[in-house]
């Protein structure tokens, strides 16, 4: 059924497919798109502890999208290190660390701690995205190989066998108007490109980032 925002059935679909305050009902109401809400499916529910997956996998034309939705993105992709007070000792060991830190003032420690917290949060954001894409690919591949562990769980017929046939795209949709016009957009994309190098080398995946307005125009969200 083709998406129509005034349809009661479509509005119910919107409620069922809501992520990060965005409605992904067009992916499930189109005759031309095959979609899989992998995050909510039994295939993932049975093994979810210790793993992460994207929200949706959707086949649109010649592209197989692994879609992750986020309400926000990092405001900065480079956190300036307090270099005047912190320089990693070499060789990097506990003794040298103690020597390196022994002349620090309380203000020095405070500055370094703030930097470290920001740096860790930034790294965590991109590591989560990498894990979700990597684990999703592994799970779908395991299913395609008909591993006994997943024999009783299924994926849509329209998506079966497509890993080898279609271009694989990791799509990050951020509910943040004009994200692609922000100064840090290039930094976010660059971070993802570098983080995803192993997956790009193995799977030849492509990476795209849309804000909610772009995602609407492309038919991903309502």
C-alpha angles and dihedrals in degrees: 000000000000116000118263118172093209095058116105090216091052092049089053088051089051090056091049093050103044120136130167090355091303127114114228096184095123088069090059100037099054126099089210101052128071111203137182123196091211095173091062100037126106090239088070099029091064094057104023098119108104094004136092132203138184119258100247143011112204133180111212115172109304094345129088107203124203100198127203121182124207131178092212145009132216112281089216131029095191120054111198111237117225090242096173091067104025129057119151110243121234125253089036106227140127095264094052091046091055091050092046094052101039095091096047120121123219088259090054091054091046092053093047092047092052091049092048093050092050092045093050092049091051093049091047091055094056095037089057091053091049092048093049093052094042095047092045092053091047093049095048090045091051089052092048088053088055094235110190090238091067100033094114095049126076145199126210116284089234091062099040114110094008099115090080096037107046139051109264115225130184105211120194112194114193121194092223119110115240094002088154090058094053121103093240095053092092089047092053092049091046091051091051093047091054095041092050096050094115091050092045091051094048102035102020089228124175126221127220133175123202131179117219094268092053091045090054093051090049092051099247099116137023 
